[in-house]
């Protein structure tokens, strides 16, 4: 009986030692990879900003505390499943504001959250959007990253857009991705939310604005 107890204690000590070593190694791996991962994420974010505002020299984030009231505003306008993550001024080399980059997360995607940045000029024209995080179905919702769908949001005026499964009959209609109506609506609703916030808080003349197939995916 004593030998059995001694064996159990020995096994427990070995297991504890293995667990401790594994934990230390994981911690070391995390510390080693933390900085490169953060740098890669920052590079991807900056690339998204530049994709939607190529004319900008740099981007200046508005007070982080403004993200919460911005989200509260769009929720009050009926966009309860969209959050505003941050808002940045797109400025030229003289620090003159050219427009804004708004980063949003839609919780209406077929495969989960979709995070993207959209650029809007001071004149109220959308430059387009750039997706930074998406888990939609390959060959369906992932087509929201393809030019055919993305181009519909480039050069359009601020307004409220709707999704159609056929060719757009009006200025404020977006043609859905075939077989991915849910994704199409998620993207369009989130763009509408960003435009609503811009129109209310950032557009020239407003307070805070700068002067000058459901069965398928």
PAPAVO-935988 format. One line per 3 residues: number of its first residue (from 1); their letters; for each residue x, y, z of C-alpha. Coordinates in nm, 3 decimals. Layout:
NUM> A> X,Y,Z; ...
***
This chain:
1> XXX> 0.000,0.000,0.000; 0.289,0.232,0.087; 0.457,0.166,-0.248
4> XXX> 0.133,0.243,-0.432; 0.094,0.575,-0.248; 0.457,0.663,-0.320
7> XXX> 0.403,0.587,-0.690; 0.095,0.810,-0.701; 0.285,1.097,-0.541
10> XXX> 0.572,1.050,-0.784; 0.336,1.050,-1.084; 0.164,1.364,-0.952
13> XXX> 0.497,1.541,-0.910; 0.605,1.443,-1.263; 0.273,1.569,-1.406
16> XXX> 0.305,1.895,-1.213; 0.660,1.942,-1.342; 0.551,1.879,-1.701
19> XXX> 0.264,2.126,-1.662; 0.496,2.388,-1.515; 0.751,2.349,-1.794
22> XXX> 0.480,2.360,-2.060; 0.340,2.676,-1.904; 0.681,2.843,-1.898
25> XXX> 0.746,2.748,-2.262; 0.406,2.881,-2.371; 0.478,3.205,-2.187
28> XXX> 0.814,3.237,-2.362; 0.655,3.171,-2.703; 0.389,3.434,-2.631
31> XXX> 0.649,3.693,-2.533; 0.857,3.618,-2.842; 0.563,3.636,-3.084
34> XXX> 0.366,3.916,-2.915; 0.556,4.205,-3.072; 0.566,4.062,-3.429
37> XXX> 0.194,3.982,-3.415; 0.113,4.332,-3.289; 0.330,4.483,-3.564
40> XXX> 0.160,4.270,-3.830; -0.185,4.369,-3.704; -0.089,4.737,-3.702
43> XXX> 0.050,4.710,-4.055; -0.273,4.549,-4.175; -0.477,4.822,-4.007
46> XXX> -0.271,5.102,-4.162; -0.298,4.931,-4.502; -0.677,4.927,-4.465
49> XXX> -0.679,5.300,-4.384; -0.465,5.379,-4.688; -0.680,5.161,-4.911
52> XXX> -0.986,5.374,-4.832; -0.801,5.707,-4.821; -0.502,5.695,-5.058
55> XXX> -0.472,6.075,-5.066; -0.407,6.100,-4.693; -0.058,6.156,-4.557
58> XXX> -0.148,6.022,-4.212; -0.439,5.934,-3.985; -0.521,6.089,-3.650
61> XXX> -0.759,5.904,-3.420; -1.031,6.107,-3.255; -1.058,6.067,-2.881
64> XXX> -1.110,5.693,-2.810; -1.391,5.794,-2.575; -1.590,5.903,-2.881
67> XXX> -1.630,5.544,-3.004; -1.885,5.462,-2.734; -2.120,5.759,-2.799
70> XXX> -2.076,5.700,-3.174; -2.197,5.343,-3.127; -2.481,5.460,-2.905
73> XXX> -2.588,5.702,-3.177; -2.604,5.444,-3.457; -2.787,5.203,-3.226
76> XXX> -3.045,5.476,-3.166; -3.086,5.503,-3.544; -3.177,5.135,-3.579
79> XXX> -2.833,4.985,-3.638; -2.826,4.782,-3.316; -2.603,4.510,-3.460
82> XXX> -2.325,4.742,-3.571; -2.053,4.895,-3.350; -1.812,5.178,-3.429
85> XXX> -1.462,5.076,-3.320; -1.280,5.400,-3.395; -1.289,5.716,-3.603
88> XXX> -0.983,5.880,-3.756; -0.921,6.203,-3.942; -0.747,6.152,-4.275
91> XXX> -0.508,6.446,-4.307; -0.264,6.573,-4.569; 0.099,6.668,-4.508
94> XXX> -0.016,7.005,-4.369; -0.252,6.833,-4.125; -0.557,6.961,-4.312
97> XXX> -0.846,6.719,-4.275; -0.947,6.556,-4.602; -1.215,6.335,-4.453
100> XXX> -1.259,6.047,-4.213; -1.194,5.677,-4.176; -1.456,5.493,-3.971
103> XXX> -1.391,5.139,-3.853; -1.699,4.933,-3.779; -1.788,4.580,-3.674
106> XXX> -2.107,4.421,-3.802; -2.257,4.141,-3.594; -2.489,4.038,-3.878
109> XXX> -2.247,3.831,-4.086; -2.344,3.476,-4.182; -2.023,3.334,-4.036
112> XXX> -1.970,3.584,-3.753; -1.849,3.939,-3.706; -1.718,4.144,-3.998
115> XXX> -1.480,4.431,-3.924; -1.391,4.686,-4.189; -1.280,5.046,-4.239
118> XXX> -1.462,5.290,-4.467; -1.338,5.625,-4.594; -1.558,5.931,-4.648
121> XXX> -1.437,6.264,-4.785; -1.536,6.601,-4.638; -1.768,6.639,-4.937
124> XXX> -1.962,6.329,-4.834; -1.832,6.083,-5.092; -1.738,5.732,-4.990
127> XXX> -1.398,5.615,-5.111; -1.477,5.251,-5.046; -1.414,4.999,-4.769
130> XXX> -1.140,4.757,-4.666; -1.219,4.444,-4.463; -0.975,4.351,-4.186
133> XXX> -1.160,4.062,-4.021; -1.416,3.826,-4.177; -1.523,3.461,-4.141
136> XXX> -1.780,3.428,-4.419; -1.819,3.126,-4.647; -1.554,3.081,-4.915
139> XXX> -1.697,3.142,-5.261; -2.003,3.317,-5.117; -1.977,3.578,-4.842
142> XXX> -1.602,3.606,-4.891; -1.682,3.767,-5.225; -1.749,4.083,-5.024
145> XXX> -1.370,4.127,-5.048; -1.380,4.108,-5.428; -1.385,4.403,-5.663
148> XXX> -1.725,4.329,-5.818; -1.905,4.386,-5.489; -1.664,4.637,-5.334
151> XXX> -1.672,4.868,-5.635; -2.039,4.942,-5.573; -1.939,5.136,-5.260
154> XXX> -1.670,5.343,-5.425; -1.749,5.704,-5.519; -2.105,5.693,-5.386
157> XXX> -2.269,5.979,-5.192; -2.359,5.955,-4.825; -2.709,5.817,-4.795
160> XXX> -2.908,5.510,-4.697; -2.860,5.208,-4.921; -3.062,4.890,-4.964
163> XXX> -2.977,4.550,-5.112; -3.141,4.408,-5.422; -3.102,4.061,-5.570
166> XXX> -3.137,4.202,-5.922; -2.957,4.479,-6.106; -2.990,4.808,-5.915
169> XXX> -3.279,5.019,-6.039; -3.193,5.324,-5.829; -2.895,5.523,-5.709
172> XXX> -2.918,5.390,-5.356; -2.938,5.019,-5.432; -2.657,4.765,-5.395
175> XXX> -2.664,4.439,-5.590; -2.628,4.141,-5.356; -2.361,3.878,-5.393
178> XXX> -2.527,3.573,-5.550; -2.604,3.321,-5.275; -2.482,3.555,-5.001
181> XXX> -2.766,3.796,-4.934; -2.702,3.790,-4.558; -2.341,3.900,-4.601
184> XXX> -2.444,4.164,-4.855; -2.699,4.310,-4.615; -2.455,4.297,-4.324
187> XXX> -2.202,4.501,-4.520; -2.460,4.745,-4.657; -2.627,4.802,-4.319
190> XXX> -2.289,4.868,-4.158; -2.195,5.113,-4.434; -2.531,5.286,-4.382
193> XXX> -2.453,5.308,-4.009; -2.116,5.467,-4.078; -2.273,5.714,-4.317
196> XXX> -2.543,5.802,-4.063; -2.276,5.877,-3.805; -2.074,6.084,-4.052
199> XXX> -2.380,6.283,-4.153; -2.473,6.353,-3.792; -2.134,6.419,-3.636
202> XXX> -1.859,6.469,-3.893; -2.004,6.635,-4.201; -1.901,6.996,-4.264
205> XXX> -2.134,7.230,-4.078; -2.230,6.978,-3.809; -2.102,6.989,-3.453
208> XXX> -1.780,6.789,-3.441; -1.727,6.814,-3.816; -1.422,6.979,-3.965
211> XXX> -1.470,7.297,-4.151; -1.341,7.359,-4.490; -3.167,3.432,-5.045
214> XXX> -3.200,3.398,-4.706; -3.189,3.016,-4.714; -2.840,3.049,-4.855
217> X> -2.562,3.239,-4.683
***
